[in-house]
Amino acid sequence: MDRTEMFNKVAEIASDVLGIDIDEITEETTFDDLDADSLDRLQLVTAIEDEFDIEMDEERLLTIASVSDALDAIEAAQ
């Protein structure tokens, strides 16, 4: 799966979890931009891990602040 396909999946997940329009999400979008609180972020990460069948370590989880960070974490975990 290439980065564009991963982005599309992550954008779908963020849209579903946060109840926002998928068109508002770009690779540069931060979770602060999306008004995601800590529970929202946990739900996002859990959904991403499930979707991509990966597990991110705690150190990596703490560095995820944007869609781009999430994509980097997915690539590193695969």
C-alpha positions as semicolon CSV with decimal commas, in nm:
position;residue;x (nm);y (nm);z (nm)
1;M;0,000;0,000;0,000
2;D;0,147;0,335;-0,096
3;R;0,134;0,654;0,111
4;T;-0,164;0,795;-0,084
5;E;-0,370;0,484;-0,013
6;M;-0,266;0,499;0,353
7;F;-0,363;0,867;0,368
8;N;-0,706;0,790;0,224
9;K;-0,765;0,523;0,490
10;V;-0,643;0,748;0,773
11;A;-0,861;1,034;0,647
12;E;-1,163;0,800;0,642
13;I;-1,088;0,688;0,996
14;A;-1,044;1,046;1,121
15;S;-1,365;1,151;0,949
16;D;-1,559;0,864;1,109
17;V;-1,410;0,897;1,459
18;L;-1,430;1,277;1,475
19;G;-1,746;1,325;1,271
20;I;-1,587;1,574;1,033
21;D;-1,594;1,615;0,656
22;I;-1,319;1,409;0,494
23;D;-1,244;1,701;0,260
24;E;-1,115;1,901;0,560
25;I;-0,830;1,655;0,612
26;T;-0,490;1,686;0,444
27;E;-0,160;1,523;0,523
28;E;-0,055;1,843;0,701
29;T;-0,368;1,853;0,922
30;T;-0,290;1,828;1,292
31;F;-0,520;1,665;1,541
32;D;-0,538;2,002;1,718
33;D;-0,676;2,146;1,391
34;L;-0,950;1,883;1,416
35;D;-1,021;1,965;1,783
36;A;-0,932;1,608;1,882
37;D;-0,895;1,565;2,258
38;S;-0,688;1,288;2,417
39;L;-0,976;1,036;2,405
40;D;-1,033;1,116;2,035
41;R;-0,664;1,063;1,967
42;L;-0,668;0,729;2,147
43;Q;-0,969;0,620;1,941
44;L;-0,793;0,733;1,622
45;V;-0,476;0,541;1,702
46;T;-0,671;0,229;1,800
47;A;-0,871;0,243;1,477
48;I;-0,553;0,298;1,273
49;E;-0,382;0,003;1,443
50;D;-0,685;-0,217;1,370
51;E;-0,716;-0,103;1,008
52;F;-0,348;-0,157;0,927
53;D;-0,301;-0,460;1,156
54;I;-0,010;-0,298;1,337
55;E;0,084;-0,210;1,692
56;M;0,263;0,114;1,771
57;D;0,487;0,140;2,074
58;E;0,411;0,397;2,342
59;E;0,706;0,618;2,249
60;R;0,580;0,642;1,891
61;L;0,224;0,712;2,005
62;L;0,338;1,019;2,196
63;T;0,486;1,171;1,880
64;I;0,171;1,150;1,667
65;A;0,030;1,502;1,637
66;S;-0,076;1,511;1,272
67;V;-0,198;1,296;0,986
68;S;0,156;1,298;0,848
69;D;0,290;1,171;1,182
70;A;0,033;0,892;1,175
71;L;0,140;0,792;0,823
72;D;0,506;0,790;0,930
73;A;0,415;0,569;1,228
74;I;0,225;0,327;1,005
75;E;0,520;0,301;0,767
76;A;0,761;0,241;1,057
77;A;0,537;-0,028;1,210
78;Q;0,487;-0,226;0,889
